[in-house]
Amino acid sequence: MKFRCKYCGREFTSETALKRHTKDIHKSRHYAPRIVLTLAVALLLVAAGAFLLTRQGLGAPISGVECQSGEQVAYHVHTLLEIYMRGEKIKIPANIGIIPRHCMYWLHTHDETGLIHVEAPRQMRLTLGQFFDIWGQRLSSHSVLGIDLASSNLEMRIYVNGERYSGDPREIELMDNSSIVLDIGPPFAK
């Protein structure tokens, strides 16, 4: 029985001789299926790892807010947040809600101006409490930024668009071109 090389047409008397010929003479064709398979498996593992990271840890949803690889533009608004502690303005960190080279939460900052970017896949009600959760900071009527107001003899005054707000600060909706001021004192900011 004769064995023919499918690449060059040469004939061999044994299958072993044909395999040796293919491996030695047609190296790229011999190894190509293995290389393609190896790359496919590697890509599958990377994709599976990214999926697991986003669903079970790094980039997992926080308070119902998802972290996605691209910016969402269907619903895009900006809210300015200012925090004053005993009359001094506190910087809101840049890149809250942004995991570099991975994903971006629907609520995030780009710089230290306090501008909260709301970029969601559809119009929805997103709140200051959700932003603080993404930031990793506590916020309630009795506590802010890790400070227990009562035990520190402090009070928090809240203003939304210049008007005094007396409700739960976590429930303040982030709306376009609105401003939120958390003023913790005394002394209070002027």
Sequence and secondary structure as in RCSB ss.txt:
>XXXX:A:sequence
MKFRCKYCGREFTSETALKRHTKDIHKSRHYAPRIVLTLAVALLLVAAGAFLLTRQGLGAPISGVECQSGEQVAY
HVHTLLEIYMRGEKIKIPANIGIIPRHCMYWLHTHDETGLIHVEAPRQMRLTLGQFFDIWGQRLSSHSVLGIDLA
SSNLEMRIYVNGERYSGDPREIELMDNSSIVLDIGPPFAK
>XXXX:A:secstr
  EE TTT  EESSHHHHHHHHHHHSHHHHHHHHHHHHHHHHHHHHHHHHHHHHHHSTT  BTTB EESS   SE
EEEEEEEEEETTEEE   TTTTEETTTEEESEE SSTT EEEEEESS    BHHHHHHHHT  BSSSEETTEETT
TTT EEEEEETTEEE S GGG B  TTEEEEEEEESS   
